[in-house]
Amino acid sequence: MNKDVDYLEDDILEDFGELKELDFGNRKGDSKEKIDEAEVQKKTEYVDENLWGKLEKSGKRISFAKDILALYRYLKDPFVKWYRKAIVVAALIYFIVPIDTIPDLTPFFGYLDDLGVIVAVLKYLGSELVPYYPEGYRS
């Protein structure tokens, strides 16, 4: 039965052309490494080293600094699963890295793309983040 499922999956993906080339993870025969806990830890270290400098430079110009700090606290919580942390790491790295869709130096609009990524993660994680905000900030 498993062979039938693999055969059916290959037929479906053939109909979509380029979609077959995308890496969705658990397909047999893939030689690409999957993101794992060690990779998330390595990227978390990058966030640790670079987040504070970025916040010092831009903290007064952005209105979502407390959201970033809540995401950082969530990231550092040892009880949060590594794959949940991977989402937060990706968003924080997007905030830190100077190469953006809209450069951060652009007046008024420079942080809109960063804000969009942060808001998307906030929406995704929802009420999970409430305990990581300062007392009374998000009630």
N, C-alpha and C positions, 0 to 999 in steps of 0.2 A: 504494500500500500504506500509506503514511503517513496518508492520509486515513481509511482503514479503522481504523487504530489509534486515531486521535483520536475517531472516531465511536463505536467500541467503548468507549473510556475514558469518554466522556460518558454513554453508556447505563449503564455500571456505576455511575458516581457518582450518576446520577439515582435509582437504587434505594436509595441510602444517605441521601437527603435532605440534611440539614445538612452532611454531610461534603463535599459539593460546594463549600460556601462556604469551607472551610478553604483556606489558602494552602500548597500543597505545593511551591511553587517553580517548576519548569520547565514549567508549562503555557503554551501559546501564548495571547497576548492579555492576560496579566496585566500590570497597570500598576504593581503594587507592586514596590518595589525589593527586590532580594535582599541578604542580608547579604554583604558583601564584605570584602576585606582592609582597606580604609580604615576601615570601620565597626569592625572588630575592633581596629584600632590606636587609634581614638578611645576605645573602651571600656577598652583597656589603660591609657591615660593616666589615666582615672578611677580604675582600680585602683591605679595608682602613687601617686596623690594621697591616697587614702583608706585604703588597707590598713594602713599602719603605725599610724595613729591608732586604728583599731579593734583591732589586735593589742595595743597598749599598754593599752587599757582592759580588754580581756577575756583577754589572754594567760595570766594566772595561773589563770583560772577554767575554761579549756578544756584538754582533754587532746590536742587535735588541732592544736595550733599548729605543730608540726613538719611536719605534712601540708600545712598551708596554705603554709608556707614552701617546701616541695618543689614545690607547684603553682605558686607564684610564680616559682621558678627555672626551671621548665619553660616558663612563659609568656615569660620573658625570653630563652630560648634562640633564637638567630637561625636555627637549623637546623630548628626545629619548624614544620610547615606552619601557615598562618594559620587554616585551618578546625579544626585540632586545638586551637589557642589559643582559638578562639571558645568551645569547651566549658568550658575552664578559666576564661575571663573571666566567663562566665555564673555559674559556681559561686562565684567570688570576689566578684562583685557581690552575689549573694544573701547572702553572709556579711557584707558591708560595710553594705548598706542596712538601716536600722533597722526598716523595715516588714517583718515576718516573719509566718509562720503562727503561731508561738509567740513572743511578745515576749521579747527577750533579758534583760529585767529580771526575768522570772519565775524565782524560785529553783528550782534543780535541773533544770528542764525548758526553760529559756530558749534553750539552744543545741542542743537535740535536733534541731530541723528543720535548722539549719545543719550539724550533724554528718551528718545523713542525706544532704544534698546533696553534701557533701564526700566521704563514703564512696562514694556512687554514682559520682562522677567518678574516685575512686581505683580502684574496681573496673573501670570502663570502660577507663581507661588502663593499668591493670595494671603489668606489669614495665617499661613505658616510663619510669616515674617513679623507678625504683630509683637511677639515677645522680644524681638531684637531691636526695637525702636526705644528711644529714651522714654521714661515714664511719662504718660500723658500726651505724647506726641500724636499717636494714632489710636484714638479710642472710639 
